[in-house]
Amino acid sequence: MSEQIKMDLMDMVRRHDWSYMMSDDMRAFEQGSRVEKLICEKLHTLIAIHREDAEALYNEVKDLAGTDYTDYDSKGRGLKYRVIDVWFKPYIF
């Protein structure tokens, strides 16, 4: 069961619209918000319920997300990695 959840999560990350929150199109914003909520639910299921290793999963998600954007914050993270950090904050930060 957890393997299917992980496969679904990785597919959602692979197809995620990383900049939906900057969209002027409300439909794109709402869709991105829904997907991000589902991603967080799947992460919670895998980490808190199925006891997946949060740090290993974090690294897998970052690898899958690919190269970060270059809009770096004070910690040197671009948009993609800032979003991923928020997803994992309850578990490793």
N, CA, C and O atoms as CSV, one atom per row, in Angstrom:
chain,resi,resn,atom,element,x,y,z
A,1,MET,N,N,0.815,-1.203,0.000
A,1,MET,CA,C,0.000,0.000,0.000
A,1,MET,C,C,0.856,1.263,0.000
A,1,MET,O,O,0.604,2.182,-0.779
A,2,SER,N,N,1.871,1.314,0.873
A,2,SER,CA,C,2.688,2.523,0.930
A,2,SER,C,C,3.477,2.726,-0.363
A,2,SER,O,O,3.796,3.857,-0.730
A,3,GLU,N,N,3.788,1.628,-1.050
A,3,GLU,CA,C,4.513,1.756,-2.318
A,3,GLU,C,C,3.660,2.478,-3.362
A,3,GLU,O,O,4.183,3.287,-4.129
A,4,GLN,N,N,2.363,2.198,-3.403
A,4,GLN,CA,C,1.462,2.883,-4.337
A,4,GLN,C,C,1.329,4.365,-3.964
A,4,GLN,O,O,1.305,5.227,-4.842
A,5,ILE,N,N,1.244,4.649,-2.696
A,5,ILE,CA,C,1.152,6.044,-2.245
A,5,ILE,C,C,2.419,6.796,-2.659
A,5,ILE,O,O,2.352,7.935,-3.122
A,6,LYS,N,N,3.561,6.151,-2.488
A,6,LYS,CA,C,4.831,6.783,-2.866
A,6,LYS,C,C,4.904,7.008,-4.369
A,6,LYS,O,O,5.360,8.060,-4.816
A,7,MET,N,N,4.463,6.035,-5.149
A,7,MET,CA,C,4.451,6.208,-6.606
A,7,MET,C,C,3.539,7.362,-7.002
A,7,MET,O,O,3.892,8.159,-7.871
A,8,ASP,N,N,2.362,7.460,-6.370
A,8,ASP,CA,C,1.437,8.562,-6.645
A,8,ASP,C,C,2.069,9.904,-6.273
A,8,ASP,O,O,1.964,10.877,-7.020
A,9,LEU,N,N,2.722,9.944,-5.116
A,9,LEU,CA,C,3.392,11.168,-4.673
A,9,LEU,C,C,4.441,11.610,-5.684
A,9,LEU,O,O,4.478,12.775,-6.080
A,10,MET,N,N,5.276,10.694,-6.093
A,10,MET,CA,C,6.351,11.041,-7.024
A,10,MET,C,C,5.798,11.516,-8.363
A,10,MET,O,O,6.367,12.412,-8.988
A,11,ASP,N,N,4.706,10.926,-8.802
A,11,ASP,CA,C,4.073,11.375,-10.041
A,11,ASP,C,C,3.541,12.804,-9.874
A,11,ASP,O,O,3.666,13.629,-10.779
A,12,MET,N,N,2.950,13.086,-8.714
A,12,MET,CA,C,2.429,14.435,-8.463
A,12,MET,C,C,3.566,15.457,-8.403
A,12,MET,O,O,3.432,16.564,-8.925
A,13,VAL,N,N,4.667,15.095,-7.777
A,13,VAL,CA,C,5.825,16.000,-7.702
A,13,VAL,C,C,6.383,16.239,-9.097
A,13,VAL,O,O,6.715,17.368,-9.458
A,14,ARG,N,N,6.484,15.178,-9.872
A,14,ARG,CA,C,7.029,15.273,-11.234
A,14,ARG,C,C,6.219,16.259,-12.084
A,14,ARG,O,O,6.785,16.988,-12.899
A,15,ARG,N,N,4.901,16.280,-11.895
A,15,ARG,CA,C,4.030,17.113,-12.734
A,15,ARG,C,C,3.619,18.433,-12.066
A,15,ARG,O,O,2.842,19.197,-12.638
A,16,HIS,N,N,4.135,18.704,-10.866
A,16,HIS,CA,C,3.703,19.871,-10.094
A,16,HIS,C,C,4.040,21.185,-10.796
A,16,HIS,O,O,5.117,21.333,-11.373
A,17,ASP,N,N,3.115,22.130,-10.740
A,17,ASP,CA,C,3.325,23.487,-11.247
A,17,ASP,C,C,3.939,24.300,-10.107
A,17,ASP,O,O,3.226,24.808,-9.241
A,18,TRP,N,N,5.254,24.415,-10.116
A,18,TRP,CA,C,5.980,25.027,-9.001
A,18,TRP,C,C,5.678,26.506,-8.817
A,18,TRP,O,O,5.908,27.047,-7.735
A,19,SER,N,N,5.180,27.156,-9.824
A,19,SER,CA,C,4.939,28.604,-9.707
A,19,SER,C,C,3.451,28.959,-9.719
A,19,SER,O,O,3.087,30.094,-10.027
A,20,TYR,N,N,2.586,27.985,-9.383
A,20,TYR,CA,C,1.140,28.234,-9.429
A,20,TYR,C,C,0.737,29.421,-8.564
A,20,TYR,O,O,-0.203,30.140,-8.904
A,21,MET,N,N,1.434,29.638,-7.451
A,21,MET,CA,C,1.033,30.696,-6.516
A,21,MET,C,C,1.253,32.096,-7.076
A,21,MET,O,O,0.794,33.080,-6.496
A,22,MET,N,N,1.953,32.185,-8.200
A,22,MET,CA,C,2.181,33.480,-8.839
A,22,MET,C,C,1.276,33.700,-10.047
A,22,MET,O,O,1.382,34.718,-10.732
A,23,SER,N,N,0.398,32.756,-10.302
A,23,SER,CA,C,-0.452,32.832,-11.481
A,23,SER,C,C,-1.547,33.881,-11.332
A,23,SER,O,O,-2.119,34.060,-10.257
A,24,ASP,N,N,-1.821,34.563,-12.427
A,24,ASP,CA,C,-2.950,35.492,-12.468
A,24,ASP,C,C,-4.254,34.765,-12.752
A,24,ASP,O,O,-5.336,35.324,-12.571
A,25,ASP,N,N,-4.151,33.525,-13.194
A,25,ASP,CA,C,-5.310,32.707,-13.521
A,25,ASP,C,C,-5.770,31.980,-12.250
A,25,ASP,O,O,-5.056,31.121,-11.732
A,26,MET,N,N,-6.939,32.319,-11.760
A,26,MET,CA,C,-7.445,31.746,-10.512
A,26,MET,C,C,-7.597,30.234,-10.608
A,26,MET,O,O,-7.398,29.531,-9.617
A,27,ARG,N,N,-7.947,29.721,-11.787
A,27,ARG,CA,C,-8.078,28.262,-11.939
A,27,ARG,C,C,-6.735,27.567,-11.746
A,27,ARG,O,O,-6.661,26.515,-11.110
A,28,ALA,N,N,-5.687,28.151,-12.289
A,28,ALA,CA,C,-4.343,27.579,-12.122
A,28,ALA,C,C,-3.928,27.634,-10.654
A,28,ALA,O,O,-3.337,26.688,-10.133
A,29,PHE,N,N,-4.238,28.737,-10.000
A,29,PHE,CA,C,-3.916,28.885,-8.587
A,29,PHE,C,C,-4.654,27.845,-7.747
A,29,PHE,O,O,-4.056,27.190,-6.894
A,30,GLU,N,N,-5.946,27.699,-7.990
A,30,GLU,CA,C,-6.741,26.733,-7.221
A,30,GLU,C,C,-6.289,25.303,-7.476
A,30,GLU,O,O,-6.205,24.507,-6.541
A,31,GLN,N,N,-5.998,24.969,-8.724
A,31,GLN,CA,C,-5.518,23.624,-9.060
A,31,GLN,C,C,-4.179,23.357,-8.376
A,31,GLN,O,O,-3.981,22.290,-7.795
A,32,GLY,N,N,-3.268,24.313,-8.441
A,32,GLY,CA,C,-1.973,24.155,-7.789
A,32,GLY,C,C,-2.116,23.989,-6.289
A,32,GLY,O,O,-1.408,23.186,-5.681
A,33,SER,N,N,-3.024,24.738,-5.687
A,33,SER,CA,C,-3.278,24.632,-4.246
A,33,SER,C,C,-3.813,23.251,-3.887
A,33,SER,O,O,-3.394,22.652,-2.897
A,34,ARG,N,N,-4.741,22.750,-4.698
A,34,ARG,CA,C,-5.310,21.414,-4.449
A,34,ARG,C,C,-4.232,20.331,-4.542
A,34,ARG,O,O,-4.152,19.442,-3.694
A,35,VAL,N,N,-3.418,20.421,-5.572
A,35,VAL,CA,C,-2.364,19.422,-5.761
A,35,VAL,C,C,-1.368,19.488,-4.608
A,35,VAL,O,O,-0.946,18.456,-4.088
A,36,GLU,N,N,-0.995,20.693,-4.214
A,36,GLU,CA,C,-0.043,20.824,-3.112
A,36,GLU,C,C,-0.618,20.254,-1.809
A,36,GLU,O,O,0.109,19.644,-1.025
A,37,LYS,N,N,-1.893,20.449,-1.583
A,37,LYS,CA,C,-2.531,19.873,-0.393
A,37,LYS,C,C,-2.488,18.346,-0.452
A,37,LYS,O,O,-2.207,17.694,0.554
A,38,LEU,N,N,-2.762,17.776,-1.619
A,38,LEU,CA,C,-2.703,16.318,-1.782
A,38,LEU,C,C,-1.283,15.790,-1.576
A,38,LEU,O,O,-1.091,14.729,-0.981
A,39,ILE,N,N,-0.295,16.526,-2.066
A,39,ILE,CA,C,1.091,16.133,-1.860
A,39,ILE,C,C,1.399,16.087,-0.366
A,39,ILE,O,O,2.007,15.132,0.116
A,40,CYS,N,N,0.983,17.107,0.356
A,40,CYS,CA,C,1.222,17.141,1.806
A,40,CYS,C,C,0.505,16.006,2.524
A,40,CYS,O,O,1.041,15.441,3.477
A,41,GLU,N,N,-0.702,15.668,2.078
A,41,GLU,CA,C,-1.430,14.542,2.679
A,41,GLU,C,C,-0.697,13.227,2.437
A,41,GLU,O,O,-0.606,12.391,3.336
A,42,LYS,N,N,-0.178,13.041,1.230
A,42,LYS,CA,C,0.553,11.812,0.918
A,42,LYS,C,C,1.855,11.745,1.723
A,42,LYS,O,O,2.235,10.675,2.199
A,43,LEU,N,N,2.528,12.869,1.872
A,43,LEU,CA,C,3.738,12.894,2.696
A,43,LEU,C,C,3.424,12.509,4.137
A,43,LEU,O,O,4.151,11.729,4.752
A,44,HIS,N,N,2.343,13.056,4.667
A,44,HIS,CA,C,1.954,12.735,6.032
A,44,HIS,C,C,1.659,11.241,6.173
A,44,HIS,O,O,2.074,10.603,7.141
A,45,THR,N,N,0.949,10.703,5.209
A,45,THR,CA,C,0.621,9.275,5.242
A,45,THR,C,C,1.895,8.432,5.225
A,45,THR,O,O,2.026,7.474,5.988
A,46,LEU,N,N,2.824,8.793,4.357
A,46,LEU,CA,C,4.052,8.002,4.250
A,46,LEU,C,C,4.949,8.147,5.476
A,46,LEU,O,O,5.495,7.159,5.966
A,47,ILE,N,N,5.101,9.362,5.968
A,47,ILE,CA,C,6.060,9.607,7.051
A,47,ILE,C,C,5.460,9.326,8.424
A,47,ILE,O,O,6.067,8.621,9.230
A,48,ALA,N,N,4.289,9.864,8.697
A,48,ALA,CA,C,3.712,9.752,10.040
A,48,ALA,C,C,2.997,8.425,10.278
A,48,ALA,O,O,2.967,7.932,11.405
A,49,ILE,N,N,2.427,7.850,9.236
A,49,ILE,CA,C,1.652,6.623,9.422
A,49,ILE,C,C,2.460,5.384,9.032
A,49,ILE,O,O,2.531,4.416,9.789
A,50,HIS,N,N,3.068,5.425,7.840
A,50,HIS,CA,C,3.824,4.262,7.360
A,50,HIS,C,C,5.289,4.291,7.778
A,50,HIS,O,O,6.041,3.369,7.466
A,51,ARG,N,N,5.693,5.333,8.474
A,51,ARG,CA,C,7.037,5.458,9.035
A,51,ARG,C,C,8.167,5.414,8.006
A,51,ARG,O,O,9.227,4.840,8.254
A,52,GLU,N,N,7.922,6.030,6.853
A,52,GLU,CA,C,9.000,6.180,5.864
A,52,GLU,C,C,10.046,7.131,6.443
A,52,GLU,O,O,9.720,7.980,7.273
A,53,ASP,N,N,11.279,6.994,6.018
A,53,ASP,CA,C,12.371,7.871,6.440
A,53,ASP,C,C,12.175,9.241,5.793
A,53,ASP,O,O,12.277,9.377,4.573
A,54,ALA,N,N,11.894,10.249,6.609
A,54,ALA,CA,C,11.576,11.587,6.098
A,54,ALA,C,C,12.745,12.204,5.338
A,54,ALA,O,O,12.546,12.817,4.289
A,55,GLU,N,N,13.958,12.050,5.854
A,55,GLU,CA,C,15.110,12.648,5.176
A,55,GLU,C,C,15.386,11.982,3.831
A,55,GLU,O,O,15.717,12.660,2.858
A,56,ALA,N,N,15.255,10.693,3.774
A,56,ALA,CA,C,15.457,9.987,2.501
A,56,ALA,C,C,14.393,10.398,1.490
A,56,ALA,O,O,14.695,10.614,0.317
A,57,LEU,N,N,13.162,10.504,1.942
A,57,LEU,CA,C,12.067,10.925,1.061
A,57,LEU,C,C,12.272,12.368,0.599
A,57,LEU,O,O,12.037,12.692,-0.565
A,58,TYR,N,N,12.709,13.223,1.508
A,58,TYR,CA,C,13.020,14.621,1.176
A,58,TYR,C,C,14.059,14.676,0.049
A,58,TYR,O,O,13.890,15.419,-0.918
A,59,ASN,N,N,15.112,13.902,0.174
A,59,ASN,CA,C,16.151,13.894,-0.856
A,59,ASN,C,C,15.635,13.351,-2.181
A,59,ASN,O,O,16.003,13.851,-3.243
A,60,GLU,N,N,14.783,12.328,-2.124
A,60,GLU,CA,C,14.182,11.783,-3.356
A,60,GLU,C,C,13.326,12.827,-4.056
A,60,GLU,O,O,13.392,12.986,-5.275
A,61,VAL,N,N,12.515,13.542,-3.266
A,61,VAL,CA,C,11.633,14.565,-3.841
A,61,VAL,C,C,12.463,15.688,-4.456
A,61,VAL,O,O,12.158,16.150,-5.556
A,62,LYS,N,N,13.504,16.131,-3.763
A,62,LYS,CA,C,14.368,17.180,-4.315
A,62,LYS,C,C,15.027,16.724,-5.609
A,62,LYS,O,O,15.091,17.481,-6.577
A,63,ASP,N,N,15.518,15.481,-5.625
A,63,ASP,CA,C,16.137,14.956,-6.847
A,63,ASP,C,C,15.137,14.919,-7.994
A,63,ASP,O,O,15.458,15.285,-9.124
A,64,LEU,N,N,13.936,14.478,-7.694
A,64,LEU,CA,C,12.902,14.384,-8.718
A,64,LEU,C,C,12.486,15.767,-9.218
A,64,LEU,O,O,12.207,15.936,-10.405
A,65,ALA,N,N,12.442,16.751,-8.328
A,65,ALA,CA,C,12.050,18.109,-8.708
A,65,ALA,C,C,13.049,18.731,-9.671
A,65,ALA,O,O,12.704,19.616,-10.454
A,66,GLY,N,N,14.273,18.267,-9.608
A,66,GLY,CA,C,15.279,18.758,-10.542
A,66,GLY,C,C,15.908,20.069,-10.107
A,66,GLY,O,O,15.804,20.480,-8.952
A,67,THR,N,N,16.552,20.704,-11.045
A,67,THR,CA,C,17.271,21.940,-10.788
A,67,THR,C,C,16.332,22.991,-10.218
A,67,THR,O,O,15.221,23.191,-10.710
A,68,ASP,N,N,16.796,23.648,-9.185
A,68,ASP,CA,C,16.000,24.683,-8.530
A,68,ASP,C,C,15.972,25.943,-9.393
A,68,ASP,O,O,16.834,26.139,-10.250
A,69,TYR,N,N,14.987,26.784,-9.160
A,69,TYR,CA,C,14.944,28.087,-9.800
A,69,TYR,C,C,16.035,28.968,-9.199
A,69,TYR,O,O,16.589,28.636,-8.150
A,70,THR,N,N,16.345,30.071,-9.841
A,70,THR,CA,C,17.459,30.912,-9.395
A,70,THR,C,C,17.013,32.142,-8.618
A,70,THR,O,O,17.782,33.092,-8.478
A,71,ASP,N,N,15.804,32.142,-8.120
A,71,ASP,CA,C,15.323,33.274,-7.305
A,71,ASP,C,C,15.662,33.000,-5.831
A,71,ASP,O,O,14.770,32.815,-5.003
A,72,TYR,N,N,16.937,32.978,-5.527
A,72,TYR,CA,C,17.427,32.529,-4.230
A,72,TYR,C,C,17.021,33.439,-3.080
A,72,TYR,O,O,16.987,34.663,-3.204
A,73,ASP,N,N,16.716,32.800,-1.966
A,73,ASP,CA,C,16.444,33.552,-0.740
A,73,ASP,C,C,17.752,33.692,0.050
A,73,ASP,O,O,18.824,33.351,-0.451
A,74,SER,N,N,17.659,34.184,1.263
A,74,SER,CA,C,18.864,34.425,2.063
A,74,SER,C,C,19.592,33.132,2.431
A,74,SER,O,O,20.764,33.169,2.807
A,75,LYS,N,N,18.908,31.992,2.327
A,75,LYS,CA,C,19.529,30.698,2.625
A,75,LYS,C,C,20.032,30.000,1.359
A,75,LYS,O,O,20.519,28.871,1.423
A,76,GLY,N,N,19.915,30.671,0.214
A,76,GLY,CA,C,20.398,30.108,-1.036
A,76,GLY,C,C,19.469,29.121,-1.701
A,76,GLY,O,O,19.899,28.351,-2.560
A,77,ARG,N,N,18.196,29.127,-1.319
A,77,ARG,CA,C,17.222,28.207,-1.906
A,77,ARG,C,C,16.326,28.956,-2.888
A,77,ARG,O,O,15.885,30.073,-2.621
A,78,GLY,N,N,16.069,28.324,-4.020
A,78,GLY,CA,C,15.131,28.862,-4.987
A,78,GLY,C,C,13.714,28.417,-4.660
A,78,GLY,O,O,13.485,27.735,-3.660
A,79,LEU,N,N,12.770,28.801,-5.500
A,79,LEU,CA,C,11.351,28.540,-5.259
A,79,LEU,C,C,11.047,27.061,-5.029
A,79,LEU,O,O,10.368,26.715,-4.062
A,80,LYS,N,N,11.536,26.194,-5.897
A,80,LYS,CA,C,11.225,24.757,-5.762
A,80,LYS,C,C,11.638,24.226,-4.396
A,80,LYS,O,O,10.855,23.564,-3.715
A,81,TYR,N,N,12.864,24.518,-4.005
A,81,TYR,CA,C,13.374,23.963,-2.756
A,81,TYR,C,C,12.730,24.617,-1.542
A,81,TYR,O,O,12.598,23.979,-0.498
A,82,ARG,N,N,12.330,25.870,-1.661
A,82,ARG,CA,C,11.589,26.499,-0.556
A,82,ARG,C,C,10.242,25.812,-0.376
A,82,ARG,O,O,9.822,25.563,0.754
A,83,VAL,N,N,9.560,25.502,-1.479
A,83,VAL,CA,C,8.269,24.805,-1.411
A,83,VAL,C,C,8.450,23.423,-0.792
A,83,VAL,O,O,7.687,23.033,0.093
A,84,ILE,N,N,9.447,22.688,-1.249
A,84,ILE,CA,C,9.704,21.347,-0.714
A,84,ILE,C,C,10.027,21.424,0.777
A,84,ILE,O,O,9.573,20.584,1.554
A,85,ASP,N,N,10.801,22.416,1.174
A,85,ASP,CA,C,11.115,22.571,2.600
A,85,ASP,C,C,9.859,22.782,3.430
A,85,ASP,O,O,9.761,22.265,4.543
A,86,VAL,N,N,8.902,23.530,2.907
A,86,VAL,CA,C,7.636,23.743,3.620
A,86,VAL,C,C,6.881,22.425,3.750
A,86,VAL,O,O,6.313,22.145,4.806
A,87,TRP,N,N,6.866,21.618,2.703
A,87,TRP,CA,C,6.173,20.327,2.757
A,87,TRP,C,C,6.744,19.442,3.862
A,87,TRP,O,O,6.006,18.738,4.551
A,88,PHE,N,N,8.062,19.487,4.021
A,88,PHE,CA,C,8.715,18.593,4.975
A,88,PHE,C,C,8.945,19.211,6.352
A,88,PHE,O,O,9.447,18.541,7.255
A,89,LYS,N,N,8.588,20.458,6.517
A,89,LYS,CA,C,8.843,21.156,7.789
A,89,LYS,C,C,8.318,20.410,9.017
A,89,LYS,O,O,9.020,20.354,10.027
A,90,PRO,N,N,7.122,19.838,8.972
A,90,PRO,CA,C,6.639,19.133,10.171
A,90,PRO,C,C,7.460,17.882,10.539
A,90,PRO,O,O,7.321,17.348,11.640
A,91,TYR,N,N,8.295,17.431,9.632
A,91,TYR,CA,C,8.968,16.157,9.846
A,91,TYR,C,C,10.485,16.254,10.043
A,91,TYR,O,O,11.062,15.430,10.753
A,92,ILE,N,N,11.138,17.244,9.428
A,92,ILE,CA,C,12.600,17.283,9.545
A,92,ILE,C,C,13.178,18.660,9.822
A,92,ILE,O,O,14.384,18.754,10.048
A,93,PHE,N,N,12.424,19.700,9.820
A,93,PHE,CA,C,13.007,21.035,10.061
A,93,PHE,C,C,12.570,21.588,11.387
A,93,PHE,O,O,12.961,22.696,11.753
